[in-house]
Amino acid sequence: MYTEVANGGFGPMYGILGITPSGQHDQPGITAVEEYLQNPQLNEPVGFPLIAAGCSVWWYVSLTKPGNPVCLFDWDGWDWPERDSPEVAVSHTVPTLAEWLVRWADGHDVWPPLDHE
Protein backbone atom coordinates (compact mmCIF):
# COMPACT_ATOMS: atom_id res chain seq x y z
CA MET A 1 0.00 0.00 0.00
CA TYR A 2 2.69 2.50 1.01
CA THR A 3 5.20 1.43 -1.63
CA GLU A 4 2.77 1.11 -4.54
CA VAL A 5 0.03 3.71 -3.90
CA ALA A 6 1.22 6.64 -1.77
CA ASN A 7 2.76 7.67 1.52
CA GLY A 8 -0.67 8.20 3.06
CA GLY A 9 -3.29 10.72 2.06
CA PHE A 10 -5.78 8.36 0.47
CA GLY A 11 -8.61 6.41 2.01
CA PRO A 12 -11.62 7.32 4.12
CA MET A 13 -12.01 10.09 6.68
CA TYR A 14 -8.80 12.09 7.11
CA GLY A 15 -6.80 9.70 4.95
CA ILE A 16 -4.30 7.01 5.78
CA LEU A 17 -1.39 8.34 7.81
CA GLY A 18 1.94 8.68 6.08
CA ILE A 19 4.95 6.70 7.23
CA THR A 20 7.28 9.70 7.02
CA PRO A 21 6.64 13.43 7.61
CA SER A 22 6.42 13.96 3.83
CA GLY A 23 3.31 11.76 3.75
CA GLN A 24 0.15 13.42 2.54
CA HIS A 25 -2.87 13.30 4.85
CA ASP A 26 -5.23 15.67 6.62
CA GLN A 27 -3.54 15.38 10.02
CA PRO A 28 -0.35 17.43 9.59
CA GLY A 29 2.45 16.63 11.96
CA ILE A 30 1.25 13.10 12.68
CA THR A 31 2.90 10.10 11.08
CA ALA A 32 1.95 6.48 11.54
CA VAL A 33 5.43 5.69 12.83
CA GLU A 34 5.39 8.48 15.43
CA GLU A 35 1.96 7.40 16.66
CA TYR A 36 3.11 3.78 16.78
CA LEU A 37 6.18 4.67 18.85
CA GLN A 38 4.21 6.97 21.20
CA ASN A 39 1.78 4.21 22.17
CA PRO A 40 3.74 0.95 22.44
CA GLN A 41 1.04 -0.58 24.65
CA LEU A 42 -1.22 -0.77 21.56
CA ASN A 43 1.28 -2.33 19.16
CA GLU A 44 0.72 -6.01 19.89
CA PRO A 45 -2.96 -6.15 20.88
CA VAL A 46 -4.32 -3.51 18.47
CA GLY A 47 -1.74 -2.99 15.72
CA PHE A 48 -0.30 -0.20 13.62
CA PRO A 49 -2.08 3.19 13.37
CA LEU A 50 -3.84 3.55 10.05
CA ILE A 51 -6.17 6.57 10.33
CA ALA A 52 -6.97 9.17 12.96
CA ALA A 53 -10.76 9.09 12.61
CA GLY A 54 -11.50 12.10 14.80
CA CYS A 55 -11.68 12.84 18.50
CA SER A 56 -10.23 9.82 20.28
CA VAL A 57 -11.07 7.24 17.60
CA TRP A 58 -8.47 5.51 15.43
CA TRP A 59 -8.38 2.74 12.85
CA TYR A 60 -5.49 0.30 13.40
CA VAL A 61 -4.24 -2.57 11.26
CA SER A 62 -2.60 -5.68 12.66
CA LEU A 63 0.78 -6.40 11.15
CA THR A 64 1.04 -9.81 12.80
CA LYS A 65 -2.39 -11.48 12.54
CA PRO A 66 -3.38 -13.41 9.38
CA GLY A 67 -5.16 -11.20 6.86
CA ASN A 68 -4.10 -8.03 8.66
CA PRO A 69 -7.45 -7.27 10.34
CA VAL A 70 -8.42 -3.62 10.76
CA CYS A 71 -10.02 -2.50 14.01
CA LEU A 72 -11.67 0.63 15.32
CA PHE A 73 -10.15 1.72 18.62
CA ASP A 74 -11.58 4.43 20.89
CA TRP A 75 -9.27 5.81 23.57
CA ASP A 76 -12.34 6.88 25.57
CA GLY A 77 -13.41 3.23 25.82
CA TRP A 78 -10.21 2.23 27.64
CA ASP A 79 -11.13 3.36 31.14
CA TRP A 80 -8.70 1.21 33.10
CA PRO A 81 -5.38 0.93 31.20
CA GLU A 82 -3.62 -0.39 34.29
CA ARG A 83 -6.17 -3.23 34.52
CA ASP A 84 -7.63 -3.88 31.07
CA SER A 85 -6.11 -4.75 27.73
CA PRO A 86 -6.52 -2.07 25.03
CA GLU A 87 -8.72 -4.58 23.22
CA VAL A 88 -11.65 -3.58 25.47
CA ALA A 89 -11.79 -0.32 23.50
CA VAL A 90 -12.07 -2.04 20.11
CA SER A 91 -15.63 -1.65 18.88
CA HIS A 92 -15.40 -3.13 15.40
CA THR A 93 -13.08 -5.33 13.39
CA VAL A 94 -12.93 -5.93 9.64
CA PRO A 95 -11.32 -9.35 9.01
CA THR A 96 -8.71 -8.14 6.50
CA LEU A 97 -7.07 -4.92 5.35
CA ALA A 98 -7.93 -5.90 1.79
CA GLU A 99 -11.65 -6.16 2.64
CA TRP A 100 -11.55 -2.81 4.47
CA LEU A 101 -9.87 -1.11 1.49
CA VAL A 102 -12.29 -2.70 -0.99
CA ARG A 103 -15.27 -1.46 1.04
CA TRP A 104 -13.89 2.07 0.85
CA ALA A 105 -12.84 1.84 -2.83
CA ASP A 106 -16.29 0.52 -3.80
CA GLY A 107 -17.87 3.60 -2.25
CA HIS A 108 -19.12 1.98 0.95
CA ASP A 109 -18.67 3.98 4.12
CA VAL A 110 -16.35 2.31 6.62
CA TRP A 111 -17.57 4.74 9.28
CA PRO A 112 -19.64 4.23 11.32
CA PRO A 113 -19.34 0.46 11.49
CA LEU A 114 -22.59 -1.29 10.71
CA ASP A 115 -21.95 -4.33 12.86
CA HIS A 116 -20.01 -5.00 16.04
CA GLU A 117 -17.89 -7.99 16.88
N, C-alpha and C positions, 0 to 999 in steps of 0.2 A: 504494500500500500504506500509506504513512505518512499520507497525507491523507484516505483513505477508510476505513481500518480502525482503526488506533491508532498511537500513538507508541511502538511496541515492545510487548513483553510477551506476544505471541502467537507461536505456532510451536513447533517441536520443541525439545528439550533445555531450555536456560535461557531460551528466548524470544528473539525478535528484539530487538536493541539499539534503544533509543530514540535519536532524533536529538538531543533536548535532555535536560537533567538531569531534567525532569519525566516522562520516558518510563518506562513500567512494564516491568520485566524483572527477572530473578533475579540480575543482576550489578550491585548498587547501586554508584553512583559511576562507572560506565563508560558512556559514550555512544558511538554509532557515529562521530560527528564527532570526538570526542577521540581515539579509537583511529586513525581515518583520518589525523589530523594528526600523531600521534605516530610513525607508521610510513610516511612518504612513499615509501620505497623499494618498498612493496607496491602503491601506488595504481594505477600503469599496468599492471604485469604480472599482478596478482592481483585487484585491485578494491577494493570498499568493504566494510568489515566488517559482517557480517550477524548472526552469532551466535558468542559465545564458547562453544565446545563442551566445554570442560573441559581441564585441564592446559595444554598448549601448542597445542591444536588449535582452529582457527577456520573457520567458513564465511564466504566472501567472495562478493560478487556483482559482476560486471563492469558498469560503467555506460557503457562505450564499445563493447563488442562486441555484434553483432546477437543478439537474444534474451536478452541479459543472463544469460549462463551463471553458474552457481553452482559454486564449487570449494571443496574441503576442503584447507586449508593447515595444515601442522604445522611450527611453529617448530623443533622438534627435527630435522626432516629437512633443514634448511638449514644444513649444516655449514660451508660456506665462503662467507659473504656477500660477501666481498671478491672472490671469483672467480666464483661461480655466481649465476644469476638466481634470484629467489625461486620461480620456477616449478618448480624441482627438488623443492620441498617440497609440491607439489600432488599429492595421491594419488587424487583422484576429481573428476570434473566432470560436472554435470548440464547438459545443453545450454541450458536456459532457466530463468529464475526461475519462470515460470508452471508449468513441469513439476515443479520442485522443490516449490513450494507445493501443487500438486495431489496429489503423492505424500503429503505430510504430511496434508493435509485429508481425503484418502481413507482415512486410517488406516494407511498404509504407513510403516514406519520409515525415515527418511533416514539413520540412523546405526546400525550401521556401513554404509558403502557396500557393495553387493553385487558391483559390478564395478569394475574399474580401467581408466582410460584412459591 
